[in-house]
């Protein structure tokens, strides 16, 4: 009986540890995502006003994003485009790519889900 109790306690401790790790990963990603979202909104407004390049005044915020994201090798190309005096759309594309990578990191690797579609003989699908 104590073996089962010890096993259950170990399972609970493991689940708590996994939860804490996931929460820490989510907390680490939250701040850069907030900064990127705010910046994307402002860049869209600049773009609608006819600006072509990112103003120099945005440099401190871009540096903060780079500092928070850190040196992620998979994002080297996108991180290189996070700078001032580049085209607004180019910076926005880079920020979206960084944000997508952060979401993947925060949520773990997505599991591909097969659509539940019933097929019948002759290759016909259900209407639902």
C-alpha positions in Angstrom: 0.0 0.0 0.0 2.8 2.4 0.8 4.3 1.7 -2.6 1.2 2.9 -4.3 1.1 6.0 -2.1 4.7 6.8 -2.8 4.1 6.3 -6.5 1.2 8.7 -6.4 3.2 11.3 -4.5 6.0 11.1 -7.0 3.5 11.5 -9.8 2.0 14.6 -8.2 5.5 16.1 -7.6 6.4 15.5 -11.2 3.2 17.1 -12.4 3.8 20.1 -10.2 7.3 20.5 -11.5 6.1 20.3 -15.1 3.5 22.9 -14.4 6.0 25.2 -12.8 8.4 24.8 -15.7 5.6 25.6 -18.2 4.5 28.6 -16.2 8.1 29.9 -16.0 8.4 29.5 -19.8 5.2 31.4 -20.3 6.2 34.2 -18.0 9.5 34.6 -19.8 7.8 35.0 -23.1 5.0 37.3 -21.9 6.9 40.6 -21.7 8.6 40.4 -25.2 5.2 39.5 -26.8 3.6 42.6 -25.1 6.3 44.9 -26.4 6.1 43.4 -29.9 2.3 43.8 -29.9 2.5 47.5 -28.9 5.2 48.1 -31.4 3.3 46.4 -34.2 0.3 48.6 -33.6 2.3 51.7 -33.7 4.2 50.6 -36.8 0.8 49.9 -38.5 -0.3 53.5 -37.7 2.9 54.9 -39.1 2.5 52.9 -42.2 -1.1 54.2 -42.6 0.2 57.7 -42.2 2.6 57.2 -45.1 5.9 56.7 -43.3 8.3 54.4 -45.2 11.1 53.8 -42.7 11.2 53.1 -39.0 12.1 56.3 -37.0 15.3 56.4 -34.9 13.2 57.0 -31.8 12.2 53.3 -31.9 15.7 52.1 -31.3 15.6 51.8 -27.5 12.4 49.7 -27.7 13.9 47.5 -30.4 17.0 47.0 -28.3 14.9 46.0 -25.3 13.1 43.4 -27.5 16.4 42.0 -28.7 17.7 41.8 -25.1 14.6 40.0 -23.9 14.5 37.6 -26.8 18.1 36.8 -26.5 20.3 35.1 -29.1 18.0 32.6 -30.7 19.9 30.9 -33.6 16.7 30.0 -35.4 15.7 33.6 -35.6 19.1 35.1 -36.7 17.7 36.4 -40.0 14.6 37.9 -38.4 16.6 39.4 -35.5 18.9 41.1 -38.0 16.0 43.0 -39.4 14.9 44.4 -36.0 16.6 47.8 -36.3 15.7 51.3 -37.2 15.9 52.9 -40.6 14.5 49.8 -42.3 11.2 49.6 -44.1 8.3 49.4 -41.8 6.8 46.3 -43.5 10.2 44.6 -43.2 10.4 45.3 -39.5 6.8 44.2 -39.0 7.5 40.9 -40.8 10.5 40.3 -38.6 8.5 41.1 -35.5 5.7 38.7 -36.5 8.2 35.9 -37.1 9.8 36.5 -33.7 6.4 36.5 -32.0 5.4 33.3 -33.8 8.6 31.7 -32.6 8.0 32.9 -29.0 4.4 31.4 -29.1 5.8 28.1 -30.3 8.4 28.2 -27.5 5.8 29.1 -24.9 3.3 26.5 -25.9 5.7 23.8 -26.9 5.8 22.1 -30.2 2.3 22.0 -31.7 0.9 18.5 -32.3 -0.5 18.2 -35.8 -4.2 17.4 -35.6 -5.8 15.3 -38.4 -9.2 16.6 -39.3 -12.0 14.2 -38.4 -13.6 13.6 -41.8 -15.6 10.5 -42.6 -15.2 9.2 -46.1 -17.4 6.8 -47.9 -16.8 4.6 -50.8 -16.2 6.6 -54.0 -14.3 9.3 -52.0 -17.4 11.2 -50.9 -17.2 13.2 -47.6 -19.9 13.9 -45.0 -21.6 17.3 -45.1 -20.9 18.0 -41.4 
